[in-house]
Amino acid sequence: MSHDLVVRNGTVVTPDQGTLRADVAADDGVVSAIARPNSLTGDRVVDATGNHVLPGAIDPHTHHGIYRGLEADAESESRSDLVGGVTTIGNYFRRPGAYADIMDGYFAEAEANYYHDYFFSLGLLSFEHVEEIPYIVNELGITSFKWYMNYKYAAADKFGVDCDMLDDFGDAFVRTLAAQDVPTTLGYHSENVEITNALAGGNVYVTSESGDAEVDADEGYEVMVEEFPGYAETQSMVAGAALAKCHDYDENFYAVHISSGRTADELAALRAAGYRLWGETCPHYLTLTTEECDERMKVNPPVRGGDDQETLWKRLADGTIDCIGTDHCANLTETKLGDGIRDSALGFPSSSTMLPLILSEGVNAGRLSLERAVEVTSTNAAKAWNLYPKKGAIRVGSDADLVVVDLDDTRTVTPELLQGAADYSIYEGREMTGWPTHTIVRGRVAFEDGEIVGEPGDGTHLDRPI
Ligand SMILES: [Zn+2]
């Protein structure tokens, strides 16, 4: 028989069977066979000879829609994702008001525009939001959430909600999640704002707009690192994890964007003490240091020093840190850069460079095995966010989200190469070795030979539980 698609004679990396040379067939969007090399025939054949075939990368941490609206971001950023082998993203969304009233419109904006599949994680900002959890989980197919410790005391001002997001709010949040019948995930932004606010002397960084801060032209990136020290992240992560553990919810607790080596070390210590937790770091914490950063790299938490970077790589390799997420924001130079570090906006685009960076500076640099790279860029995210084994695996019955990579292909990053909305990349000029030749979304080739051939609207919302 002829299959819809055959990816022929590549070295297939699977979390179940290990690494083997094989043909992979897809029919009706799912993997239908994994067979001896050069044994399958297809209506469409992708020759992967000499290359590796990985499950499509999953970026579980994006912020589409913050700067330009969801319609625009979904289209441009998921297009760019295909260049970098990303076939699923998780997007954080938060808004005051009842999600029951908001989400129909939001789903509609997504549906017409994504090139690949997506799921949402909702930020809860009030006790009213906590009360909506059963509705969100049972009616909207959204089973993941975010608790922003950085908005403690700030939520009433920032969002106009009647809530300071103190620990009693967090306690209700975690207890309600723990009481649901379906598996849920809580993304947790670790930050002790009583410490960071005091160190920052009232200066506000938590903004997605530039142009509203006092300017001191002499200040460089290092002031952010001084005002957001690693220990304020570490202490907050441990406190949040302990609360989750008290409600038997530690298995579903996911520490986002770990920037400090010490936080990763404490995550390891908690695991050794019997906690089951998920931990995520971002590519920028692995591949940049404070000295290399300027306003373009402004992000919260900030990029730290070489020791932190070294520890994060070690903790990624040894199994402590499970996932890579990017904290992707689609802003343009115009909206990103203000007059100095304080005046610039938070976040930068980075989903499409996630997999190439991990292949280049992880696998090709000898820090990670290829199998571990697949776990941290795909399989573990699928497990943490309740998408496995539909996503994150190459096995019969899984969605045929595949990326064929040439581990020897070296490219220099430019915004044009990445084909997203942004007119800059924090990695501009950097050489990375290990790029996709083909990105396949549910059995259809969506990117090949540098060209996007998928269509906006090809992606669908991933209703959970799967
Ligand atoms: Zn984020």
Boltz pocket constraint, residues with backbone or C-beta under 6 A from the ligand:
constraints:
  - pocket:
      binder: B
      contacts: [[A, 61], [A, 62], [A, 63], [A, 92], [A, 300], [A, 327]]
      max_distance: 6.0
